[in-house]
């Protein structure tokens, strides 16, 4: 991961208390796992933001390295 990408992800995570990197958006999740997370957070009334990893291949790959989670 480049230092610039790490800085972008750092900034995003610092700007939002709860941030979900997912396929799609909270208004239109594009996979079952993303939809499950959205439904859970919505049912609990939790405020959160999302980043659609499908819109940015660098973020999609980088968040895997950043979080040390391969999927």
N, C-alpha and C positions, 0 to 999 in steps of 0.2 A: 504494500500500500504506500502510495506517495505521501510525503508530509502534507501536501496541500489537501489531499482527500481526508487524511486524518483530521486536519484542522476543520474541514467542512462538517464532518461527522461530530467532532467535539462541539462545534458551535450549535448544531442542531440539537444535540442532546442537552446542552446547557440552557437553551432557550425555552425548553418545554419540560415540565415536570414529568409528564408521561408522554412518551413518543413511541409509536409503533411503526417499525419498518416492515412493510407488508406489500403483497401483490394487490394493487388496486387502492381504493380510498375508503374512508369510513362510510361514504355514501354508496360506493359500489365496489365491495370486495371482489377480487377476481380469483380467489381460491378458497377451498373449504376451511383451511386453517385460519386464514385472514378473516373470513366471515365469523368463525367461532370467537375469535378474540374481540371483534367489533360487537358481537351480540352480548358477550359477557360484560364488557366495559359499559355498553349502553344500558344494560339491565341494572347495573349497579349505580348508574347516574354519574359515572366518573368522567371528568373532562380530560380529553386527550387529543393529540394531533397525530397525523399519519404522514408517512413518506412512502410514496409509491415507487418501489424499487424497479418496477417495469419501465418507468420513465427515464431511468438513469443507470446504465450498465455499470458505471464505476461505483456508484453507491451500492448497487446490488452485490457486486463482488466484495467491495471494501467492508461492508457491514459484517460479512462473514468473518473476515480477518479481525476486525475491530472487536467483535464480541466473542471471538474464538468459538464460534458456533457454525458448523459447516453447511447447514442447509438454508 
